[in-house]
């Protein structure tokens, strides 16, 4: 379940900002910040991230869609 463990496509609020998770592996969580338009990596434990964050839900779009052009 995403609210218990971050998954690709999730949106979380952390430190007052919204983050879209783009990669999760056993060592880190990588996400894009919606407000600041930057990529950040979180190296602390998943449990720490979940304790310090709020699960918002699944994103309605993928990160790849943000960079599509016509």
HUJOGI-V717298 format. One record per pair of residues at least 24 apart in sequence whose C-alpha atoms are under 10 Angstrom apart, sorted by the first residue. I is the first residue (numbers start at 1). J is the second residue. Records with the same first field share a line. If there is no record, write none. Layout:
I->J  J
This chain:
2->50  55  56  57  58
3->50  53  54  55  56  57  58
4->46  47  49  50  51  55
5->46  47  49  50  55
6->30  46  47  49  50  55
7->58
8->58  59  62  63
9->57  58  59  60  61  62  63
10->55  56  57  58  59  60  62
11->54  55  56  57  58  59  60
12->49  50  53  54  55  56  57  58  59
13->50  52  53  54  55  56  57
14->49  50  51  52  53  54  55
15->52  53  54
16->53  54
17->53
18->53  54  55  56
19->55  56  59
20->56  57  58  59  61  62  63
21->58  59  62  63
22->62  63  64
31->63
32->63
